């Protein structure tokens, strides 16, 4: 009987350990990821002690693009292809993500991101430019416009964050805020979470390819990024979008109606508070309309900017 109990305990431990074993992933070296995830126009520049990954394509007025949580400059691939004939399209990977990686000072507050955008703009020699942001990038974009209105000619917000949330955060974000999981998430990274997250942000799951999942997953494993992800989600900041009533910059609000992360009601709130805004809702798009419908959304933005 005692022997059977020991065997039963051993089997139970093995069963519980299997998910940990199969979902344990080492950090990936930057050089290997650079070889796989850079473009011919990719470049790296030193900003605030980080080798910042950015892509500059095309000629004309500058359009600076900021991505959302968990994403990278690759989220703007479609827009870059569509708009480079009329604009100098600059997409940048923000600190804590992708090939740019963590900040040396580990400050991932929104004011720190605003300071980063200003430092990058100065380093890139940008004086006045169009600015667009999705999700977290949208929050950073409108906070930047409030801080530096003289820099921003026009503002584009795609499913931007900033209003208080009425719904539960995505699973990966909730886990990062729980003390018991903070350390685990820096080593135990289920790839299934990335497919689940993409199914939440895409209105049409048929558009989610294995290549897309691999890219999000691989770049998350860049050395230092998992720690930075946990740190960022545990730094509190309460935006005040009501301040946008003072921002008279022409603003284009684009929103995927089927966004499971940020409700479409927030699009109307932005439109109501901004004094010089236009609003366009895409009924067949989710949280990242520029990924799901790059040609259509890019053409709408082209019309607004020109």
Phi, psi and omega in degrees: 000315180297322179296320179295322178296319179297316179295321179296319178295319180296319179294318179298315179298318181296318180296319180290330183280336184304314179300324179294315182298313184285340181253008175280129180223132177286158174293146182261134180294145185299318185298320179295321180289326178299320181296329184267333192232034170247158177257165174304329180269002181297146175212163178232136179224145182280118177224122178055035177081012180242145172276089190282127178274125175218164179227129179237122184220138177091177180229152177126198177302145185277132172241111182262129188243131181240128184273178181258186182300133177080349181263186179213184178299343180296339180296340182261016183304315181295316179297321180299316179296323185279329191252352184293346178285342184236345184225158164271104186268116180245116174250140185229140175272122184287158175305142181091357185228156170050217184283344176291313175080192189286157173280143177299326182269358176058031177261110181243030176286161179297317175302325178292323176293321177299316177297324178297314180300319179295318179296320178294317180300318178294317181296324181276358179073028181270128179259299174232142187202162169279143184230129179230145179211146179246134175057240175305318178298329176292318176300313179298321182297313182285331173293321178295318180298323176294321183281329184225062183297336180289344182271328192264116179284312175216154185238136178236124181243122179245111180045051186285147175269171178144327178278151177305141184276135175260350182239166183291144178291158175303154186305312183300323179289321179296317181297322182295341181265355180265125185308322184293335183260349186301316179284321181300319183294344179277355178226321182264111187228090179295123179297332180299333178297326182288319176295320178298315181297319179294325177293334178281327185266347176260133175289326181246102183296343178295343180277355182271113181259163175299324179297319179296313179299316180301318183295312179301317183292310183300316183288336174292332182276358177307137186307126179094343186288324181292320176297317180296322179300313179296316180297318182297318182286350178252013173256116186277143175201130179250104179294161177234081183296345177297339177297338182296346176296342180265357184262110184262013178291134176304127186230134179249120181256116177248138185213133170277120186296332183267029179292118179272353182258314180236120187294148180297340177302330180293330177300317180290330177292317176299315182296326181287320186277329181284129184282344185222066188233158170235149183232134176224122180256133176257109184293338184250030179229159179251226188284337183235069185300332180289340174275318183287320184228067185298316184293314183294312182293322180295321180293323177295319179292321177304314181298320179293315184287326183270000000 
